[in-house]
Structure formats: C-alpha cells, structure tokens
C-alpha cells in the first residue's frame, strides 16, 4: 500500500429533497455525516479524506468531527442534476493544481453509514491486490426481494412482467442471485476515473457486503431502518 497514494471523498450536498438536511440529521447522538467521517479517519491506508460540500453548515459540522474541508464545492456542481462524478473530478483537479497527486480515489457516501469496522481497508487491499488487472471496485449487496424476475410494470392499466422470460418462476429463493451497488464504498484508479467518470468500468471488481448493510438513506423510512440497525449493532444485540 506504500506506493499508492489514496484520497477519500465524502460528498454532501446541502439541498436534499427526499429528506431535507439528511447529511447532518442527528443519528444516535451525532450527525449522519459524522459516522462516515469517523470511519474514514480510522483507515490505515487513506492518506487524505475530505468532505466536498456546497453548504457552510455541513462544512462547519464536518470540521467539528475532524474532517478536512479544503473548499466549498461550486453551486453548479451541487444541483439535483449534478452527477457525483463531477464533484469527484473537481476535488481531484483542485489538489492537482496545488501539486498534490493521488493514485486511488475512494468515494464514501454519508448516506450509507452501515460499514463494518474494516470494510474500508479491506476494500482498499482488495483493489490494490488486483491493481494490475482491475480499474475499480464497488460494494455489492445481494438483492433480497425486488429481483428483476419478480418486478412488475403497469401498461395500459394492466400488470405485466418488467422482464419477459421464458423460464417458469418458482419460489423467490430459487432465483439466481443479483446484486445492487449499495454505497458502502466505491473506488477507482484516478487515471481511469478521469477518463470514464464512473466507477463502473470495464474491469470493476466486487466487494461483497452483508444483508444488514443493504440500506441507503434517501427518505425517513431508510433513516429509521439505519437507526435501528446501528442501535442494535452498538448494543451487540444483532450482527
């Protein structure tokens, strides 16, 4: 790991529609974003971790929990329609203009606080181990209920299969595994990311997470699920 310089970016827009103020909403006694900041700071391999935000209040709270907030993200990169990739490239370019270069970028979404203690470092080790043959890594969780073979659509008022298949569907448990990229961790070689602006590259390897980690916070229902899981995890009653 010594020859790879790694930056972690925690993106946090101020304007959230699904759950207003979610990035700093109190979760078990501390702001949501603080969970991810603290997890990043515990990494043995991350050389620099920053919060990229357009919001002064988020910046202030992030600094209070030990985050580096070297700049405020331009407003044009913090709209509902602004892709996270633009914010990542902006941060990378900001450091490169100051003569600081990195080999790997790690994206840690504050809306996915359900990380195991060693998830970040284990994922970093996995990508570095496969550095010659792989360009990126994404965290994947097994889809439990909403499998594409079961999902339905409604056309002209009638329920129809979302995916047409000739295979006869039996019990859900008999269907093949499919995965969803939950936001526990995303990683990429910076050289590859600047070319593709995505973590889903031609040679992307998976980092598998557990069932209880399959939650991202987009609305109040998600928030409550995360709160219950974290509470039980801290009390060692679960997981």
Residue pairs with C-beta under 8 A, 6 or more apart in sequence:
1 45
1 124
1 125
1 128
4 45
4 103
4 104
4 128
4 131
5 47
5 101
5 102
5 103
5 104
6 45
6 46
6 47
6 48
6 102
6 103
6 104
6 105
6 106
6 124
7 46
7 47
7 48
7 49
7 50
7 91
7 92
7 95
7 102
7 104
7 105
7 106
8 40
8 43
8 46
8 48
8 49
8 50
8 105
8 106
8 107
8 108
8 120
9 49
9 50
9 51
9 52
9 87
9 88
9 91
9 105
9 106
9 107
9 108
10 33
10 36
10 37
10 40
10 49
10 50
10 51
10 52
10 62
10 67
10 108
10 109
10 110
11 51
11 52
11 53
11 84
11 87
11 88
11 107
11 109
11 110
12 23
12 33
12 51
12 52
12 53
12 55
12 58
12 62
12 110
13 23
13 53
13 54
13 55
13 78
13 82
14 23
14 53
14 54
14 55
14 57
14 58
14 78
15 55
15 78
15 79
15 80
16 22
16 23
17 80
18 218
18 219
19 25
19 217
19 218
19 219
19 220
19 222
19 223
22 32
22 111
22 217
22 223
23 31
23 32
23 33
23 53
23 58
23 110
23 111
24 31
24 32
24 33
24 57
24 58
24 61
25 31
25 32
25 223
26 32
27 35
27 113
27 223
27 226
27 227
27 230
28 227
28 230
28 231
28 234
30 65
31 61
31 65
32 110
32 111
32 113
32 217
33 51
33 58
33 61
33 62
33 65
33 67
33 110
34 61
34 62
34 65
35 110
35 113
35 230
36 108
36 109
36 110
36 112
36 113
36 115
37 49
37 51
37 62
37 65
37 66
37 67
37 110
38 65
38 66
39 108
39 113
39 115
39 119
39 120
40 46
40 49
40 67
40 106
40 108
40 120
41 49
41 66
41 67
42 117
42 120
43 49
43 120
43 121
43 124
44 121
45 120
45 121
45 124
45 125
46 106
46 120
46 124
47 102
48 68
48 95
48 100
48 102
49 67
49 68
49 108
50 67
50 68
50 69
50 70
50 91
51 58
51 59
51 62
51 67
51 68
51 69
52 71
52 73
52 87
52 88
52 90
52 91
53 59
53 62
53 69
53 72
53 73
53 78
54 72
54 73
54 74
54 75
54 77
54 78
55 72
55 78
56 72
59 69
59 72
62 69
63 69
70 94
71 91
71 94
73 87
73 90
74 90
76 82
77 86
77 87
77 90
78 87
83 197
84 107
85 193
85 197
85 198
86 197
88 105
88 107
88 193
89 193
89 194
89 197
92 102
92 105
92 190
92 193
92 194
95 101
95 102
102 190
103 189
103 190
104 124
104 127
104 128
104 187
104 188
104 189
104 190
105 187
105 188
105 190
105 193
106 120
106 123
106 124
106 185
106 186
106 187
107 183
107 185
107 186
107 187
107 199
108 120
108 185
109 183
109 186
109 216
111 183
111 216
111 217
111 218
111 222
112 182
112 183
112 184
112 213
112 215
112 216
112 217
113 217
113 226
113 230
114 184
114 212
114 213
114 215
114 226
114 229
114 230
115 184
115 185
115 213
116 210
116 213
119 139
119 184
119 185
119 207
119 209
120 185
122 207
123 137
123 139
123 185
123 187
123 207
124 187
126 137
126 205
126 207
127 134
127 136
127 137
127 187
127 205
130 205
131 189
133 203
134 203
134 204
134 205
135 188
135 189
135 192
135 201
135 202
135 203
135 204
136 186
136 187
136 188
136 189
136 192
136 193
136 199
136 200
136 201
136 203
136 204
136 205
137 185
137 186
137 187
137 188
137 199
137 204
137 205
137 206
137 207
138 181
138 185
138 186
138 187
138 199
138 200
138 204
138 206
138 207
139 181
139 182
139 183
139 184
139 185
139 186
139 206
139 207
139 208
139 209
139 213
140 179
140 180
140 181
140 182
140 206
140 207
140 208
140 209
141 179
141 180
141 182
141 208
141 209
141 210
141 211
141 213
141 214
142 177
142 178
142 179
142 211
142 214
143 177
143 178
143 179
143 180
144 211
144 214
145 172
147 172
147 175
147 178
148 162
148 163
148 178
149 163
149 165
149 167
149 169
149 175
150 169
150 172
150 175
151 161
151 162
151 163
152 159
152 160
152 161
152 162
153 159
153 160
153 161
153 162
154 160
169 175
179 206
180 214
181 200
182 209
182 213
182 214
182 215
182 216
183 216
184 207
184 209
184 213
185 207
186 199
187 199
188 199
188 201
192 201
193 199
210 239
212 229
212 233
212 238
212 239
215 222
215 225
215 226
215 229
216 222
217 223
217 226
229 238
229 239
232 238
232 239
233 239
